[in-house]
Amino acid sequence: MRLVTWNVNSLKARMPRVEEWLANLQPDVLCLQETKLSDAAFPAMAFQALGYESVHFGQGQWNGVAILSKVGIEAVRYGFMEGLEVGAPIDDYVAGVLAEARLITATCGGVEVSSVYVPNGRSVDDPHYGAKLVWLDRLREQLSRTTHPARPVVVMGDFNIAPEDRDVWDPAKFTGSTHVTPEERAKLAELEQWGFTDAFRHLYPQDHLYTYWDYRAGDFHMHRGMRIDLVLATAPVIDRLTWSIVDRNARKGKLPSDHAPLMIDIV
């Protein structure tokens, strides 16, 4: 079974590329982030014509996550459960971020799959950064309530965190910035301690392997990127893992997303 995550940075703008990519690669499950569509505008019929069931959690021009599947979609859950209480009381701003369309979960082909779009954080002195840390706490708490590391579980998407310095093109350029702070990395490490393994890193330990390149300053052509799109998988999935790749070709050409698809294959 082939599972893929891809931040498409506006599905409306990228739809012809996504359709062509699906027709060529035909993954079994595709998680999308930053669809930037309402649920009513999501092109479910177009995906159905390509053989995919789909579910979408959107809010219009911002955020938006989806799961497409050829192997069934069951037990769909949108966003966070009510009643999750992690850490200190939250203010209205953080509550608003937690309610955004950034998480959707379903069972596909016997695997519990979540498509996540973790808040960016913006800057370390911005309220969005604090909301990002709370969001990651809520994700871990929801996983603890709804599933178990002994089950086949995959959480995949744009985490907006580079796990290590080797996952950015020049660590010195990111000093004091989000995506690389010890606090963000600690939250990611807590997810791994819960029972996840970084599937791509499980196979490929090399430095300078990225999933995201800024549009500006020729960053893609200069290979100045970051590895912030991740597939976190529990042991029952890692035990079946045979292959993974970042599809750099999907980042080339006319009107690409600034992210490339990240794929894993399991037997």
N, C-alpha and C positions, 0 to 999 in steps of 0.2 A: 504494500500500500504506500502510495506517495502522498505526503502531506507538505503543504507549502504555505508560507506566510509572505505577504506582500503589502507594504504601505504604498497605495497607489496615488496618494496626494491628489485627490479629486477623481472619483470614478467617472463622472461626466466627461471630463477632459481626456481621460485615459481609456475609455471604454473600447474603442477600436483596437488598441494595443492589447488590452486584456482579453478580448475575444480571440484575437489571432494567437496569443500566447496559449490560451486554454486549448484551442484546436490543435496546436502543435505538440504541447507537453502532456495534456490530458491527465493532470493529477487527480487523485481520488478525492482529496480534500484541499480546499484553498481558503485560507483565512485572509481577509482584507481589512486594512485599516485606513483611516482618513478617507472614507467614501465621500464625505461632505454632501450627503443627500438625506432628504427625509425618507421615511419608510415608504410613503406613497410614490416617491420618484425612483425608488430602487428598481433596476431593470430585471426583476425576477423572471419574466417571460423570456427575455433574451438568453439568460443563463439556462433556463429550462430547455430551450431549443438546442443547447449544446450538451444536454444530458445531465444537468446539475439541479438538484434541489438547493434551495437557499433560504437563509434566514438573515435578517438585517436589523440592527439597532441603530437608528439614525436620529439626527436632530437638525437637519437642514444644512447650512453652509459650513458647519464645523464638525470635526470629529467623525464619528460613524464607523461601525465595525460590522463585519459580515462573515458568515461561514457558507461556503459552497461545497456540496458533497455529491459524489456518485455512489456512495455506499450507505446512504440513509442518513436521516437527521431525526434524532429523538431527544426527549427530555431537555428542551430548549429553556435556557434561563437568561434573562436580560438584565445586565447590570448587577448591582450588589443586592443581596437579601436585606430585608429590613431587620433591625434589631442587632446589627453588628456593632459592637462597642469596643474599639481598640484604642488604647492610649487615652490621652486627655480629652475632655469635651471639645467639640469642634465649633468654630464660628460659622456664620452664614456663608462666607466665601468658600470655605473648605467643603461645606455641605453641598454647595452648588457644583463644585468640581466633581465630587463623588457621584452626583446624579447625572453627570454627562454621559453621552453614548460612547463609552470606552471599553466595554466588556460584554461579550456574548459567549455563551457556553452551550454545547450540544454534544450528544453522543453520536459518533459517526463510525460505522463499521466496528463497533465494539470498543472504540477509544473515546474517552472523554476529552473533548477538544475545546479550548478557550481561545478566542481571538481577542488580544488586548492591545490597547493604545494607551500606554502609560503617559500621564501628563508630562509635558516638556520640562517644566520647572522654571524656564525663562532665565532667571538669575538667582543667585543664592540669597539675595536680599529681597526677593519678590515673594508675596504671599503664595504664589503658584508653586514655589519650591517646597514650602511646608505642606501644601496640599498634596504634592507628589509623594512625599514620604508617608503621609496618612493613607493615601490611595494604595500604596504598596502593602501597608499593614492590613488594610481591609481585604486585599486580595489573598494574602496568606491566611487570614482568619476565615474567609469564606471557603477556601480550599480545605481547611481543617474541619469545617462543619459539614461539608458536602461530599467529601471523597477521602481517599486514603492513598499513601504512597505505594501500597501493595497492588493498587489497581493500575490499569493502563491509562495514564493521564498525560496530556500534552497541553502546555500553555505556551502559545506562540504569538509573536507580534512585534510591534515597535515598542521596546522597553525604554527608549530614550536614556539608556545607561550603557556606557562602554565598560564591560566587567573589569578590565585590567588596562594598564598603560599600553600593552602591546596591541590593544584594540583601537588605538587612535594613531593617526599618522605622525603626530609630534606631540608628546605629552606636555612639553613646555608651552605650547600654544594654548593649552586648555587650563592652565593653572588658574584657580579661582573661579572657574566656570562650572555650570551644571553639566550633567552627564558623566562626570568623572569624580565627584566628591566622595570622600570616605563614607558619608552618611547614605548616599544613594547606593553605593556598592555594598554597604552593609545590609541594606534591605534586600538586595538581590541575593546576597550570601545567605540570608535567612530563608529565602525560598529554596535555595539549594539544600540547606540543612533540613528543611521540612521533608525533602525526599526527591528533589529534582536534580538532573544532570543537564548541563549545557550540551545538547546533542552534537552540534557542529564541532565544538571544542573536544568532545570525546573522540572524534575521528581525526581532527586536524589541529595540531598544536602550534603551527607556524605563526609567526608575527605578520602584521600588515595584511590581514585578510578582512575586508570591510563589506558592509551592506549598504552604506549611505555615503553619498558625496554631495556636498553643497553645489547648487547650480552655478555659483559665482566663481570667478577667477580661474576657470578651467580646472577646478578641483578634481573632476573625474579623470580627465586626461593626464593630470599630474599625480594621480593616485593618492590624493590627500583626502582620506576618508575616515570613517568610524564604523565599528561593528556594534550597532545598537539594536538590530533586529535579531531576535533570539528564538530558539526552540528549546524550551525546558521540558524534559520528559522524565517520567518515573522509571524505575528499574525494569518493569515488565515491557516497556517500550524500548529502552536502551538495549536490553537483551536481544531485541529483534532488529536493531539498527544495522543497516548494511552500507549506507551511502548518504552523503550530503553534499550540497554544492550551493554556492551563490551564483545565480544566473546573471553575470555581468552584461551579457548581450541585451538583456531587457532594459538596461540602463542607457543603452546607446540609441542613436537614431533620432527621429522626430518626436518631440513632445514626450520625453520619458518622465517617469517619476524620478525623484531624487533618491529613492530607495530601489534596490534590486530584490527580486524574489529569492527567498531562502528555502531550499528543499531538503527533505529527508525521505529516505526509503526505509520501510520496515518489512520484514517477511511475515 
